[in-house]
Amino acid sequence: MDRNAREVAQVNDARDALDRMIEAIEARDGEGILDALSDDVTIETELLDEPLQGKDTMRSLLAHAFDAYESIDVERRMTVAEGPELAALVRIRARFAGDLEILGETLPTAGKALDVAGAVFARVDGRGKIAWLMRVRDTFDIIRQLGLTTDQIDRIVRKFEEHEVRRPPRAA
C-alpha cells in the first residue's frame, strides 16, 4: 500500500472510530463505547489533572453512567482528520430522566436538559481503535445549566483522581 493510500485508510479509521463511539454514546451503550477504545487507551479531560488510563478504568466508570439519561444527541459540526489523528467540534444535547450518580455522588439532574458545545481530539492505533482521546467542553455552562455547585464538581473530580490512584498498576 502506498503512502497516500495508507494515510486515507488511517483517516477513515479515525473517522470510523469516532463515529462508532458517538453512535454508542447516543444509544447509551457503554459496551459500544468500550469497543471503540484500545485496551490501553488514555483519556484526558478539562477537569482532571491526570489522564484516565485503560479500558478497564473506563469500564468501571461507565457501568451505570447512562442510567439517568432519557436521551443523548451528538451533533457533529466539523471533523478534521489527518492520518490517525482527528479533531471534532460537537454539540451535545441530553435530557435526564433521573438524577445522575457519579462515583457515589448524586447530582440533581432529573427532568433537566443539557445543551453544550465541545471538542474531541483522538488518535487511533493500527487496529482502528481509539488509543488517545481528549475531551474539552464548557464545564461552567454545564454547571450553570444543571444548577450544580462548585463543591459538587470538586468532590467528583477528587473522586475521579482517587479512583485513578487506587487502580492497580498496568503490566508492562
Order of alpha helices (4+ residues) and beta strands (2+ residues): alpha-alpha-beta-beta-alpha-beta-beta-beta-beta-beta-beta-alpha-alpha
